[in-house]
C-alpha cells in the first residue's frame, strides 16, 4: 500500500489562509463578550464572564429588530424576483442566440459586469430620487437589475446545455411557451437556481454601498447601514460595536454553512451537463 505524501507548501498555505480568516472572527466573538476593563488588559484573551448585556445594549442603540426586518424583506423579495425574472430573460436569450438581437442583448448584459459601480453611482441616486424610488422598493429593483449581468452569464450557459428535445416534446403535446418554461425548464434549473439564490441572498444582506446611497428614511435602513450610522456611538466602547457586528453577520454565516453544498452542487452540475 503506497503512502501518500503530504504537500507541505500547499498545506502551510491553507493553514495560513485559514488563520487569516478565522483570526478576525475570533477577535469579533471574544470582544463582543468582554467588558471594557478586560479589553484594556489583553486583546486575545478569553472573557472571564460572558457579558450578554453587550448584545442587549447594542440591540437598543441600533434599533436592531427594525433593521433586521428591513434586511429580511429586501433579501427575500430580491432573491424571489431575481430567480423569476433573471431565469426568464436568460431562457429567452439562450434559445434565440442565433438571432442578432438576442446575441447583442447577451453581450450587452455581460459587459455590465465590467462597469464599476462608483462610475454610475451619482446618476443612479438622481434617477431613484426623481422616480421616488429612494426606498426599499427601489433598492430591491436595483438589486434585481444589477444582478442581471452575472446571472445571465451563468444561466445562459446552463440553459444551452439542456437538450431542446425536451421542449420540442412538450410543444408536440400542445404546451405553450410559458408552460414549457414553468413545467419543463424551470424545474431543471434547480441546481443553478440554488447557486444564484444563495449568492444573491448573501449580496443583498451584506451590501452596504447601495443602501447608503439609496435609502433616505432612517426607519428603512438595513443592518449593514445601521452599523455605519451608529458607529460613532461605539467609538469608545468596542464591546458594543463588535456585539452589533456579530449579530449582523450571524444570520448569513448560518445560511452559508447550511447552504454551501447547494452552491457547490450547482456549480459542478452546471459544469458537467
N, C-alpha and C positions, 0 to 999 in steps of 0.2 A: 504493500500500500504506500503510495507516494505521499510524502508530507508536503503540505502547501507552504510555500514561502510567504512571509509577511512583507508586503511592500511598505517599508518603513517611511520613505519620504511622503507617500500618499497618506499613510496613517497619521503621521505627525501633522501634516497639513489639515486633515479632517479634525483632529483634536484641537488645533489652534483655531480653526474656523468655528467650531462648536463653542469654545471658550469666549470668543469674540461676541457670539450671540447670547450665550447664557449668562455671562457676567453682568451686563446691564440689567437683564431680567432679575437676577439675584439681588442687585442693589435696589431695584424698584420694590420688590417684595419686602426685603428687610427694612428699608427705610420707611415704608408705609406703616409698619407695625411698631416703630420706635418712638420714643419720646424725644423732645428737643435736647434734653440733657445727654441722652445716650448718643445722639448724633455728634456731639462735641468731643466724645471720648474716642470712639472708634467707628469708622465708616463701614468696615467689613464685618464687624462682629454681629452675632445674632442678638435680637432683643431679649431682655430679661423677662419681660411680660408682654403679651400681645395687646397692644392698645387699639381695641376695636372702636374706641371713641374717635380716633382719627377719621375713620370712614364715615361715622355719623356726622361729624362736623363738616367734612368735605361735601357730603350729600346736602347739607343745609346751605352751605355757601354757594354751591354751584347749581342749585335747583335741579339736582341730578335726575329725578324721576321724570320731569318735564322734558329734559334734553334727551334722555334715553328713549322716551316715547316718540319724540321727533325723529330721532335717528332710525328707530324701528319702522315708522311709517314710510320715511324716504327710502329705506333699504328694501322693504317688502314690495312697494309699488315699482321701484326701479327694476328689481330683479324680474318680477312678473311681466311687466310691459316690455322689458328688454328681450326676454325669451320669446314672447309672442311676435313682436314687430321685427326684430332683427332676423329671426329664422325665416319669416315670410319674405322679407326683402332678399335674403340670401338665396332662398329657393327660386325666386323669380330670376335672379341673375344667373345662378348655376345652370338652370335648364334653358337659358337663352344666350349663353356665352358666344354662340356662333353669330349673333346679331351685333352689329357695330355699336348700337346704342347701349346695350347691356354690358358689353365689354368696356365701353367708356365709363359707365357707372361703376363697374368693379374697380378699375384703376383709380377712378376719382375718389371713391371711399377709402381705398387702401392708402392713397397718397396723403390722406388726412393724418395718418399716424406720424408723419414727419413734420407736422406743423406744431411748434411749441405753443403751449397754452398762453404764456405771457404775451405773445405777439397779438393774440386775438382777445385778450382779457378785457381791455377797455371797450372795444366795440360790443362785446357780449354784455357788459354791465349797462351800457347805454341802451341797447335793444331791449333787454329784460325790463329795465325801468320804464321804457317807453310803452311796452305792451302790458305793463302791470304784472310781470312775472318774477318780480324780485321777492319771491316767497317760496314755500316748499313745493308748490306745483311747478313753478319754473325750474327749480333745482332738479326735480325728478325728470322733467322734459330734457334738460341739458345732459343729464347722465345718460339717458337713452340715446340721444343724438351723438354724444362724444364716444359712446361705446361702439357705435356702428363700425368704425374703421377696423378695429381689431376683430370684432365679432364676425363681420362679413368675411374677413380673410380666412378665419378658421372654419366657419360654417360652409362656405362655398367649396372649399377643398373636401370637406366631409360629404356634402350632398352629392358632389360629382362622382364620388366613389360608390354611391348607391345605384344598383342596376336600374335602368329605365324600364326594364321588362315588368317590374312590379307595378309601375304606374300604368303601363300600357294594358296590363291585365285588368286593372280597375276601370280604365276607360272603356274597355270592351264590355264590362258588366254594367255600363251606364252611369258610372260615377262622374261627378263634376270635378273641376279642378280644385275647388275648395274641399270637397270630400276626399280627394286623393291626398291633399296635403295633410288634413287633420287625421284621417284614418290610416294612411299608409306611411307618409313621410315623417310626420311629427313624432310618432312613437319610435321610429328608428333613430331619431336624433337624441334619444335619452342620454347616451354617454356624453355627447358633446354639449347637450343642454346642461348637464350636471357641471361640466367644466366651466362653461360660460356663466352659469348661475352663481357658482361659488366665487369665482373671480370678481364678478360684478358686485356680489354681496360684500366682499372684503373691501373693494374700492369705495363703494357708496358709504359704507360705515366709517371707514378710516379717513376719508378725504377731508382735507382742511381748506384748500385753496378756493374751490367753487363756493362752498357755504360762506366763506369770508367775504367774497366779492358780490354774492347774490343776495343773501339774506339780510334784510334790514330790520326786521322785527326781532326784538330780544327774546320774545316768547317762542319763536320758531327756530332758535339756534340748535344745532346738532351737538353731539358730545365732543368731537374734536374742537369745535369752535368755542364751546363753553370753557374748555381747558385753557384756551388762549385768553379769552375775555377776563377770566378770573385769576389769571396768573399773577397779577400784581398783588392780590390778596395773600398769595402763598410765598412771596419772596423771602419772608423772614421765618417761614415755617415749612420746610421741605417735607416734613412728615405728612401734612395735609395735601401738599401738592402731589406726592407720589401715591398717596392713598386714592386721590382722584384719578390719576393716570392709570392706576391698576384696575380700578372699576371700569374705566372706559375701554381698556384693551381686553379685559377678560372675556366678554361675550364672543368676540371674533376669534380669540385664541381657541376657545372651546369649539366653535364652529369649524375651524380649520383642522383641529385634531380629529374631530369626528368625521369630517367630510373629505379628508385628503385622499382616501382610497378612491373616491369617485373622480377626483381631479386626475390622478394617475391613470385610472381606467379609461377616462375619456380621451386622454392624450394618446395612450397606447392603442386603443381601438381605432382611433382616427388615423393612426399611422399605418396600421396593417390592413385596413379594409381595401 
